[in-house]
Amino acid sequence: MPVPVHHPRAVRAASQSELRRLCLPAPPAHFPLVWEPGDTVELRPAAEMEARLAVLNVVLARCFGLPQEAAMGWLLASHLMDAVTEPEWHFLAAGIGDHRAFVLHLEAVYGLAWLLGICQHLDPARPSDNQLVTLLPDLRQGESYNQWRSRTLLAPRHPAEVAAVLDLYYCLDWGYLEAERIGARLPGMIDANTIGQRRWALEWAVIFHGPYHDGPAGWEEVDLST
């Protein structure tokens, strides 16, 4: 159910303060707001986010050597084929696509895990938790989707909290790219690709309602160009 969201300019001020703390360039004054006063926000259903995380986990496993038959068999047994996007299908079934781009999805998985409350932080200066792999379906040990769900305690984030983090990552995306462009020192052990992948997960999961918002975008339709 949609809930009220904090005033966008107050959230933007907090995001800019965080960029200053990290010594990152701040976006220009005309940088767009993510939402408008009076808008409401909700998250995609937890089951949909779980399915997206599980599919990306299979994609990553294929990147690191999981056989095609095992990957496709797991998805079929889990009834998740409908959650696979067309580019993912081509990669899983025939190895077609940018292998390096799919590997980067680890940080999108991390973003989804944070959204579901499986991981506790989304620190913009720290890489994903080393324990992340233990929190995902163990494909090599044959753990089924239902078994994974039964051992995983979900605590989805509040939509207004996620909206504020999305605004932060929207600004961080600009700040990291600008820092890399001018050769400035980055604040931690991650780079703009990491920030972009986390933002991808947040942009996909958050659904705003208001006069200037379209309906929710598909995974491959998320726009990170601004």
C-alpha positions, 0 to 999 in steps of 0.5 A: 500500500502506498505511504506518504514520503518525506519532502523531497527537498529535505531528503535531498539536503540530507543526501547532499550532506552525505556526499560532503561527508564522503568528500564527493562532488555534489550534483548541480543545483538543477539536478532533478528531484526523485519525487515531488511534494505530495507523492506517495511511495510503495515497494514491489511485493516481497515475493517479486523482489525475492524472485528477482534476487533468486534469478540474479543469483542463478545468472551470477552462478552461470558467470562462475561456472554453473553448468547451463543444464543446472541453471535452467533446471533450477529455474524450472523447478523453482517456477521462476522462468517467468521472472527471467528477462530476455537478456538473462535468458540468452545468457543462461541458455546460450552464453550470449551477452556481456559476461562482465556486465552480468558479473556486476549484478552482484551489487544489484543482488546486494541491493535487493538483499538490503531491501528485503532486510537480509543484509543490514547495511548499504554503506556507499563506501563499503563493498557488499558483505562477505557473508552475502553468498551464504544468504543466497540459495546454495545452488551447488548444494542443490538447495531449492527455492522453497528451502531457501525461502524457508530459512530466510527471515525477511524484514522488508524496509519501509518504503519511505526509508527506501525512497530516501536511500534511493535519492542518496544513491541517485546523487551518489551515482552522479558524484562517483562518476564525476569523481572518476571523471576528474580523477578525484579520490574515492571515499572507499573500496567501491566504484561507480559501477557498484553504486550504479548496480545498487541504484538499479535495484532501488530504482526497480523496487521503488514505485512512486505514485503522483502526477509525474510518475509512470508505472513501474518499469521492468528490470531491463527498462530501469533508466540510469542515464540521469 
